[in-house]
C-alpha cells in the first residue's frame, strides 16, 4: 500500500493559491496524503518559529535521485541510498530532488483541483447535492466535503509531548474543515478488485489524463524511494516495492477554503496514517505481538474508516462498503 510510505515522507512544499482554495505544493513530497493547519498560538502551546523550523530542515540532506536513476556512477548512487536511510533514521523525512518531475505538470494538476474544489463548494454551500460524493463507498472515491472526517483522539500521545512539540489542532478533535478527492492510481489484481467506481467530474475534460499523469509520477517517486531505502538499509532492492505492486494506491488532493474559515481553524487534525511494515518486524518491540492483534489489511482499513467518521459501524441495507475480499487476498499486516 502507498500508505506505508507515509514514513518515507512528512515534508511538503506548498504555496497559497490566488483562488479561494489552496492545495499543497508537493513537488518535493513523496505521497498524496496531505495535512494543513492554520496555527493559533496559546500560552500552553508555543509553536516553533518559522526560523527554527527552517534551521531544523536545513540539516536534512537533499536526495539527488538523478544519481540513482542514471546508474552511471555506482558509488554516487550508493551514497544517495545511504543518505535516504540516514534521513529516515535521523529525521523521519525525505527531501526529494527528482528529475522526472516537471513543475508545469504540478501546476496544471493544482490549478485543476483548485477550480474543482471551488465549484463543488459553491454547490455545497447552496445546499445542492454533490453528484461526485460517494458516502455509500465510505468516501473512498470522489469528493469528501468539509466537516465529514474527524481525526482519532490521541490525547494519550499528547500527554507525553513537551510543549514545543504539541500539535495546534483542538482536542478532543473536531470535524476537519478540509475537502478531499480520492482517485485510484494503478491496476489492482483481479481477485481483490474493489467495487468502487471511478468518479470523473463532468465539467473537466482533461480530468482523467491529469490525475493519472500526476498520480503516476507520485507512484514512481515512491517506488524509487522504496528501492533506495532498501539498498541504503542493506536489504534486498525489492523489499518494499514488491509489497507495493498492485496495491490500492490513491491520489488524495485536499482543498481548504481560506475565505470561509479564519485563523485557528483546523483543516486536518493531528493524526497518523496506516504504516504496515512487516519486513521490519525484527525492529519491533518484543511486546508488540501482545499489544497489536493480527488483522488483514482490509480489516484495518475498515477499522480506520469507522474511527475517522468515513464509514458506518455496520453496512446499511446489505450494501457492501469497500468490497469483500477472498481469504487468499486478506494478507495480515504488522501494526506499530
SULFEN-V431481 format. One record per helix or strand of 3 or more residues. SS is the DSSP state (2 for helix, 1 for strand). FROM is the first residue (numbers start at 1). LEN is the number of residues. Records with the same first field share a line. If there is no record, write none. Layout:
SS: FROM-LEN + FROM-LEN
This chain:
2: 2-7 + 50-8 + 65-6 + 74-17 + 103-23 + 135-3 + 155-4 + 163-3 + 190-3 + 207-26 + 241-3 + 278-6 + 288-4 + 297-11 + 327-3
1: 62-3 + 95-3 + 142-3 + 179-7 + 249-3 + 254-4
